[in-house]
Amino acid sequence: MNVPSSSQRPRILTGDTPTGRLHIGHWVGSLENRVRLQDDYACFFLLANMHAFTTRADRPDDIRRDTLEIAKDRLAAGIDPERSTLVLETEIPAIAELSWYFAMLLPFNRVMRNPTLKTEIEVKDLGDRYSFGFPLYAVGQCADILAFRPDLVPVGEDQVAHIEMCREVARRFNWTYTKVAPEMADDDHLAHGGVFGIPKALVGRVGRLPGTDGKNKMSKSLGNVIFLTDSTKEIKRKLAQIYTGRQSMTEPGDITNALFTYVRAFIKDPAKVAELEDRYARGDEIGDGHVKADIATALEETLAPMRERRAALDGPAGDARVLEILRAHTDRANAVAEETLYLAKTAMRLDFGLRDLRMRP
């Protein structure tokens, strides 16, 4: 039985757990990279709706709504359904099966040492009340990625630890089932018979965008976000909340503060950025309000086209269009994930045959 062929372009896999609308931290952290790389890579963008159940199992209606909302935000941001594939996690059986196999390769205490997982437990104040599925999702995230055997995984800075565990799983699988030597260089695993290449994280140009509170990372749970869909008025109102502690326009300012992270993230003209940094650092008659106005203008240039595309996807007709795309893309995604699963099961001596999966409304 022949394994189905797949694209020869290098691959990207990354994704989001549907917890609501996307914000500008997502844009500079990962989404911008996704849009930029669509021409050169075979791109798979995951909607991790299965993982959403780890903390909201009692809110299925919210998860379904948020899944569709994030899909719309991605399309509005510039993800092209003709060049990229949206992956609906719950409709890719290979992910769940690979999660099971990978769980056998990771000691429980290794999973619980994952710094991103530990941070989430603290931030969400879960204590010891989290479900068994909560730490399991860290293993599932490895399966999300490796099911598509990507070369790169565009992520925010806070997700790099997850990618490192994924790389560890890929190495362990190859050592255990294909006899790739433990000392083998990561880039040589495939050439020596490994099923999985060792993917690399690709961090966006702004690894950690502070929220409008000026302190914490931008996060919906902290209420310090500017959404991709926010109006011009909302953007200005939220930027006004950023506090620097500076008292006057003639006081030398700190250009490492949150405000200037926004300047460097969103103002595209390097000369303009340099001018603002110089005047602010010297206290040359430039106040926070002036800087915020320039940031608002730059953000409007970035977000206005997204808002227009997003508005076209609102309402029942937009929902129907998104569902149509997701169903077509599920067939694309399953073709690749099933190929990966068959290669993995062949290495594990579980190669009893290929299955053919098709999505139906």
Rosetta blueprint (number, residue, H / E / L):
1 M L
2 N L
3 V L
4 P L
5 S L
6 S L
7 S L
8 Q L
9 R L
10 P L
11 R E
12 I E
13 L E
14 T E
15 G E
16 D E
17 T L
18 P L
19 T L
20 G L
21 R L
22 L L
23 H E
24 I H
25 G H
26 H H
27 W H
28 V H
29 G H
30 S H
31 L H
32 E H
33 N H
34 R H
35 V H
36 R H
37 L L
38 Q L
39 D L
40 D L
41 Y L
42 A E
43 C E
44 F E
45 F E
46 L E
47 L E
48 A L
49 N L
50 M L
51 H L
52 A L
53 F H
54 T H
55 T H
56 R H
57 A L
58 D L
59 R L
60 P H
61 D H
62 D H
63 I H
64 R H
65 R H
66 D H
67 T H
68 L H
69 E H
70 I H
71 A H
72 K H
73 D H
74 R H
75 L H
76 A H
77 A H
78 G L
79 I L
80 D L
81 P L
82 E L
83 R L
84 S E
85 T E
86 L E
87 V E
88 L E
89 E H
90 T H
91 E H
92 I L
93 P H
94 A H
95 I H
96 A H
97 E H
98 L H
99 S H
100 W H
101 Y H
102 F H
103 A H
104 M L
105 L L
106 L L
107 P L
108 F H
109 N H
110 R H
111 V H
112 M H
113 R L
114 N L
115 P H
116 T H
117 L H
118 K H
119 T H
120 E H
121 I H
122 E H
123 V H
124 K L
125 D L
126 L L
127 G L
128 D L
129 R L
130 Y L
131 S L
132 F L
133 G H
134 F H
135 P H
136 L H
137 Y H
138 A H
139 V H
140 G H
141 Q H
142 C H
143 A H
144 D H
145 I H
146 L H
147 A L
148 F L
149 R L
150 P L
151 D L
152 L E
153 V E
154 P E
155 V E
156 G L
157 E H
158 D H
159 Q H
160 V H
161 A H
162 H H
163 I H
164 E H
165 M H
166 C H
167 R H
168 E H
169 V H
170 A H
171 R H
172 R H
173 F H
174 N H
175 W H
176 T H
177 Y H
178 T H
179 K L
180 V L
181 A L
182 P L
183 E L
184 M L
185 A L
186 D H
187 D H
188 D H
189 H L
190 L H
191 A H
192 H H
193 G L
194 G L
195 V L
196 F L
197 G L
198 I L
199 P L
200 K E
201 A E
202 L E
203 V E
204 G L
205 R L
206 V L
207 G L
208 R L
209 L L
210 P E
211 G L
212 T L
213 D L
214 G L
215 K L
216 N L
217 K E
218 M L
219 S L
220 K H
221 S H
222 L H
223 G L
224 N L
225 V L
226 I L
227 F E
228 L L
229 T L
230 D L
231 S L
232 T H
233 K H
234 E H
235 I H
236 K H
237 R H
238 K H
239 L H
240 A L
241 Q L
242 I L
243 Y L
244 T L
245 G L
246 R L
247 Q L
248 S L
249 M L
250 T L
251 E L
252 P L
253 G L
254 D L
255 I L
256 T L
257 N L
258 A H
259 L H
260 F H
261 T H
262 Y H
263 V H
264 R H
265 A H
266 F H
267 I L
268 K L
269 D L
270 P H
271 A H
272 K H
273 V H
274 A H
275 E H
276 L H
277 E H
278 D H
279 R H
280 Y H
281 A H
282 R H
283 G L
284 D L
285 E L
286 I L
287 G L
288 D H
289 G H
290 H H
291 V H
292 K H
293 A H
294 D H
295 I H
296 A H
297 T H
298 A H
299 L H
300 E H
301 E H
302 T H
303 L H
304 A H
305 P H
306 M H
307 R H
308 E H
309 R H
310 R H
311 A H
312 A L
313 L L
314 D L
315 G H
316 P H
317 A H
318 G H
319 D H
320 A H
321 R H
322 V H
323 L H
324 E H
325 I H
326 L H
327 R H
328 A H
329 H H
330 T H
331 D H
332 R H
333 A H
334 N H
335 A H
336 V H
337 A H
338 E H
339 E H
340 T H
341 L H
342 Y H
343 L H
344 A H
345 K H
346 T H
347 A H
348 M L
349 R L
350 L L
351 D L
352 F L
353 G L
354 L L
355 R L
356 D L
357 L L
358 R L
359 M L
360 R L
361 P L
